[in-house]
Amino acid sequence: MDCLFCKIIAGEIPSTKVYEDDDMLAFRDINPVAPVHVIVIPKKHIASMDEITPENSCAVAKIFEKIPEIARLAGCENGYRVVSNCGVDGGQTVPHLHFHLLGGMELSWPVFTK
């Protein structure tokens, strides 16, 4: 498989880990858009939100259960935002389900530009 995030999970590409367990990995984004910018991914390859099923949704549930802990570990003290892009129009650039955990500053809204 030629998936960037699967290669990070396998240790073929280095990352700055914030959290890891048997099912998920959280690491610092190499091009952060906020002082805290962590990517949170399931270790099982799921291409996007469009591929979440009853059989694999437990991986997503676990990620959302752990996000508050990951946010604290990453240094978010006054809140954070979680974003997931899906598909080309949604801005997804890596075809592996992932969540951007953003914080460390007051975030504005909306976050998109054309």
N, C-alpha and C positions, 0 to 999 in steps of 0.2 A: 504494500500500500504506500502511496506517495503523499501521505497526509502530514503536514508540518507538525500538527499537535500530537499525532501518534508517534512521530519521531522524538518529540520532546518527552513524551511519556516513557518511551523506550530508552531514554538517555543518550540517543544519537545526536541530539542538539542540546546544548546546555541551556539552563534556565535558572533564574533566581527564585527558588521555591519559597512560598509563604506557608503552605500547608500541603500535606499529602497523606493519603491513606490508601487502602486497597482499591477503592472505587473512584477516587477523584484526585485531582491535582490543581493547586492554585499557585500561580507564579506571576512575577512582575512583568508588565508589558514592556517591550523594548522601545516602543514609541509612545510614552505616556501622554495623555491629554489632561491629566490632573496630577497633583502631587502624589496621590495614591491611585494607581491604576493596576489592578490585578486581574488576570484572566483566570477564570475558574472553569474547569472542564471535567467531564466524566472520562474515566480511563477507557471505557467501552466506546468504540467509535459509533457515534450517532451523527449523521451529516448536518442536520439542522433541526429546528423546532418542528419542521414538517414531518420528521421521522420519529417523533415521540409517539410511542404506542403504549397500550396497557402493559405490555411485556417489559418495556424498558423505562417506564416513567418513574420507577423507584429510584433510578440514578439521579433524576432531576429533583425529586423530592429530597433526597439526601443532600444534594448541593444546597438547596434552599434552607435546609435545617442547619447546615454548617456555615452559611454565609455570615451570620452575625459574629461568629467566632473568628472567621477569616478577616472580617473587617477590623475587629479589635487587634488581631495580630499584625495587620498591615498598617495600623496607626490611625484609623478613622475614629475620631473622638466625638464629633458633633453630627454624625449622620453620614450617609453614603447613598449612592444610586447604583442600581443593577440594570444593565442593558444587554439585550441579546438581539443581534441583527440576523435576519433570515432572508436568504436569497439575494440576488443581484440588486434589485431595487431597494432592499432593506439594508444594503451596505455590507453584507457578509462577504469577507475576503478569504476566510479559511473555512473549507467545507467540513468542519467538525463542530458540533454544538459547543458553544462557549458563552460565558457570561462575563461582561466587563463590570468589575466592581470599581467604582469611581468615588473618590472622596479626598479629604485633606484640605478642602476649601469650600466656600459657598458656591454651589453650582447654579447656573442660570437655566432658564427655560424659555423658549424651546432650545433644543440642542442641535437642531438640524439647520442646514443652509442649502441653498440651491446653487 
